Amino acid sequence: MFSGALNTGLDAASLRRWLLDEVCPFWSERIVDPAGGYFEGLNADGRPVRDTLRTVLVQARLTYVFSHAFCLGGAPQMRAAADHGFKQLQQWSLSHGSGWAKSQSIDGTTGNSSRDTYDQAFVIFACAWHFRATGKPEAIAMAESAYEFLRTRVADPLHGGFFEGYPELGTLPRRQNPHMHLLEATLAMFASTAEQKWLHASSQLVALFKTRFFDQSSGSLGEFFNADWSPCAGVIGELREPGHQFEWVWLLAEFARLSGDDDIVRLSDQMFDFGQKFGLDNNEPLSGLAFDAVNSTGKVTADSKLFWPQTEYIKACVARWERGDTRMAKEVDAHLFRLRTHYFRADGANWRNQLTRRGNCLTEATPSRVLYHLFLALAETIRVKESLEAGT
């Protein structure tokens, strides 16, 4: 565990060792199901939750995690774990251009056959990183198949963006969330292939963010919308998730880094300021941790604290640090320390997934899908720390 290093500051080498030598092996040894795919979660003692159904979201997210881990120099077992998940995604593909069903049993006899836009985004994201890890042309073909499904079956030609899923087009409310992850996926595909079509797709999603998702009056990100992308009335229209504010901060910085378009950073700065001012708890015992939800005026509406928003805050701080805000260096390490203090279990690789404002655990099991959030936050922290330590 990295507890000793956290007391003196976290260098990139220590973080890299912890991530690749402890966290990833811990998960790969427990979460890979020999019968196919990955288990949906771990119990508090690290045993797999043996659910009957498997979601495509977990298969895609963990394929990403182990692929990226192998890219970072992880052991051969990372490649094997990544190949295991990729094989499951291949087997679950309905047909070229028809998408991936939301969930299935391992034997394929039961499940939810609807196709969620959010899930398709993660199939693309997983493929981008699996191609980077392995060079498999099948990964590119799979990503293109998923995007073709979205473009031809789920795109909204009238108001822009994508519907929530298929075949239930027009489900309301509409959400920014699938588009956020589709931006993440298309940027990853551009970084992996250098094909301009993926950057063009990213640019269209950023344009939708600027014109629809971003609330100019509060400097924050809306969550739920009507069919024409106008904000929903009432409580859900006012909902703001600090974790998503921070997630977009990192994504827009990534878009600026890959596209050279720095103008978008002005809006991400506003979201970061909103998230820091209203989205972080100022009271003990969990001072500095992100709330689950506030509203557009900054009033706390859900004072519980999921694990994943904390990792998105780290990513946002890393993005600001990379762009020259040196104050963020201490905040990154401070928030890693908060994670260790309040969330991580004694094994150093499993965590309590949600806490009350007083620090009590609300959910004992750890969802596998959340490993994606932790891994990417640590990978980005390592990338930027190594770059700055090397003076590049």
N, C-alpha and C positions, 0 to 999 in steps of 0.2 A: 504494500500500500504506500501511497505517497505522503503520508501524514507528516513525516519528518521534513521532507522537502518543502511542504506547504508552510512550515513555520519560518522558513528562511527565504522564501521566494522560489518560484518554479522556473527553472531553466528548461529549454526545449528538450534537452537530452533526457532529463528526468521524466518529463511528460511523455515523451516518445516511448521510453521503457515501460512506464506504467500502462500506457494504452495498448502497446503491441505484445508485451510479455505477460500482462496480468488480465486486463479487462477483456480483450478479444479472445484469448484462449479460454478464459472462464466461461464465456458465452458459447463459443463454438463447441466446447466439450459437452454442454448441457442442452443446447437449443436445437441442434441438428437431429432430426428424427430419421433413423435408418430406413423407415418405411416410406419416407418421402417428405421433402420440404422441411420447414421449421415449426417447432412448437410455438404457441401463441403467447407464452409467458413463463415466468419462473415464480415459484413460491418464495416466501421469505427466507427459507433455508436453502434456496438455490436449486430445488427440484423442478423439473418441467411441469407446466400445467398441461395435462393431456386432454385437450378438448377434441371433440369429434370433428368439428369443422375447422378448416384453415382458411385464412383470408389472403387474398392476393396482395393486400397491402403489406402484411408481414413478410411474405415471400420476397416481395420486391425490395422492401427496406433492408432486410438482412442480406440479400444478395449484394446490395450496394455496400453495406458495411464491410463485409468480408472482402469484396473486390477492392475497395479503397484501402483496407488494411494491407492487402498484398501489395498494392502500389507503393505504400509507405515502407515496405521492407519487411512485412510480417512473414512469419514462418510458412512453409508449404501448406500447413493445415488451413491457413486462411484461404489459399487458392482452392483447396478441396472443398471447404465450406461454401465458398462463392459458387463454384461449379455445381454443387448440390442444389442450391437455390435456383440457379439459372436453369437447370434441367427441369425443375418443377414448373417454372414459368413457361418453358417451351411446351411442356405436356398440357398445361392449362390453356394455351392459346386456342381460341374457338376455331378460327380459320383466319387466313390473311385478311386484315382489314376489318375484323369483326370484334376486336377487343378482348378483354379478360373479364371473366365473371367475378363477382364480388367475393364469393366464398365457395369452397367445395370440400367434401370429405376426401380423404386420401384415395379411396377407391372410386371417386367420381360419381357416386350414386345419388348424393344429396348435395344441397347447397343453395345459394342465392345466385340466380343466373343473370340478374341485372348488372349493368356495367356502369360503374361510377367514374365520373371524370377525374375525380381526385385519385382514384386507384390507377388509372391509365397514366397519369403524370408520373407516378412512382415506378411504373414499368419502364417508362422512357429513361428516367433517372438511373435506375439500376442498370439498364443496358449501356448507358453512356460510360459508367464506371467499369462495368464488366468488360467492355471493349478495351478500355484503357489498361485494364489489368491483364487481359489475355490476348487481345488482338483478334478475337473471334469475329468474323464477318457476320455470323448469325446474330450477334448482339445488335449490330447496326440495322439489320433487316427487321429484327423484332421491334426496335424503337420506331422505325419508319412505319411499320404496320400499326402500332399503337397510335401514332400521330395521324396516320391516314384515317383511322377509325374516327378519331375526334373531328378531324377536318370535314369528313364527308357525312357523318351521322349525327354529330352533337353540336357543331358550330351553329351559332345564332346569326343568320344573315341579316336580320333586321336591326338588332340592338348591339351586336358585337359580343365577343367572348364566346363562352360555351355554356350549354345547358348543364344541369346537374348530373345527368346520366342518360342512359338508354336502356330500354325503349320508352321510359316515362319522360318524354321531353316536356318542358314547361313547368316542371315541379318548382313550387315556390316555398320559401323565399330563395332567391339566388344568393350565392355566397362568393366572396372574394377568394376564399381559401383554396379551392381547386386551381384557380388561376395563378395564385402565388406559387404553388408547387409546380405548375406547368412552366412558369418562368424559370424556376430552379432547374427543371429538367431540360428545357431547351438551351439554357446557358451551359449546362454540363455537356450536352451534345455538341454545341459549338466548340467548347474547349477541347473535346475529344476528337473531333473530326475536322475542324476549321472550315466547315461548309457554311456558307453565308445564309442558306435558307433557315438554319437554326437561329442565327442572330436576328434575321428578319422576323421570325416568329416571336422571339423575345421582345423585340421592339414593339410589336403590336400589343403584347401584354402590358408592357410599360405604359404605352399610350392609354390603355384602358384604366390602369391605375391612376394616371394623372387626371383623366377626365371623369371617372366614375367612383373609384374606390376611396380616393383621398378627399377628406373633408377640409376644405380651405379654412372654414370658420374656426375650427378647433386645432388644426394642424395634426390631425389624427386619421387613422384608418378605420373606415366603416366595415362592418361584417356582413350585414344582411340587406338585401335589396329586392325591389319589385321587378317585374318582368322587363321594364324599360331602364333598369339600373338606377332608378331613383331610390333614395334610402327608404327603408320600411318605416312605417309610422310606429310610434310607441317605444316600448322598452327595447325590443330587439334592434330597432333602427339606431338607438342610442348606444348600444353595446360596443365596448372597446376592449379587446384582449391585449394586455401588455405584451404577451409573448409574440403575438402577430405584429405588433408595432415594431418590435425589435427584429423579428425575422425579416420583415421588409427592409429595414435599415441595412442589414447585411446583403440582401439580394440586390438592392439598388446600387450598393457599392460594388458588388460583383459585376453588375451590368455595366457600370461606369468603367470598371477596370478592363473588361473585355471589349467594350464597344468604343471607348474613348469619349463617350458622352458624359461629361461631368455636370451638366446642367441639372440632372435629376437629383444630385446630392443635396441640393437646397431643400427639397421636400423631405428627404430622408432625415436631414438634420432636425426638421420640425417634429417629425415623428419620434425621434430619439429624445428630444427635449420633453415632449408630452409624456413619453413612457417613463423617463427618469423622474419627472416632477410628480406624476400621479400614480404610476404603476408600481412603484417600489414602496415597501413598508418602511416606515420611519420608527416603528416601535419595537422594543424587545419583546420576546426573545428572538424574533426572526427579522430583525432590522436588516434592510438591504435586499431582501428577497422579493421577487415579483408576485403580485396578486394574480389571481385567475381572471378577474374582470373588473373594469370600472365603466363609467359612462362617459359621454362626450364632454361633460363638464369636469371630469376627473373624480367624481364621487365613486368610492369603492362599492361595488355591487356584489362581489364574491371575494371574501377575504381569505379563502383557502389558497393553497400554493402548490400547484402541480410541479413536478420535476422539470418538464420540458421547457416551460418559459424561462427558467433559470439558465438553461443552456443557450437559449436564443439571446438572452441579455449578454452573455459572454461573447457570442458571435458579433453582436452589434458593437460592443466595446472594442473587439479586435478590429473590426472594419474601421472604426473611428481612429484607432491607434495607427493602423496602416496608412491612413490619410494624413497623419501628422499630429494628432491630438495625443501628446505624450502622457497626459493625465490618465489616460485609459490603461496604461501599463499596470499601475497599482490596482486599478479596479478589476482588471481581469484576474489577477492573482487573488484579490480579496474575495471575488465571487466563487472562484474555485474552492477557496477555503470554506466559504459558507456551505457549498455543496457537501464537502467532506464532513463538516460539523453537524449539519442538520439532516442530510439525506442518506449518505452511504452507510451500508451495513458493515459489520465487522469483517466480512470477507473482502471488502475493498473494491468490489466490482458489481455488486447488486445494490439496489437503493429502495428507499421508501418512496412510492410514486406520488403521493399527495399528502400534504400536512394541513392541519388546522392552523389558525393564526397563533395558537398557543404552542404549536409544535407537535401535536399528537398526530399519529399516523391514521389516515382515513382509509387507505387501501393497502392491503398486505401484499398482494401479488404485484409483480413488476411486469408490465406489458412489454413483449418483445419489440413492438414497434417503436418504443421510446429510445432504444439503443441507437437508432439513427440520429436522434437529436444530440445525445452525448458524444457519439463518435465524431460527428461533423464539427461540433464546437471545439473538441480537443484537436482535431486535425487542423482546423483553421488557426487555432492558437499556436500549435507547433509550427505551421508554415510561416506565420508572421514572425514569431520569435526567432526562428532559425534565420530568416531573411535579415532581420534587424541585428542579430548577433554577428552575422557575417558581413554586415555593412553594405548589403546590396539593396 
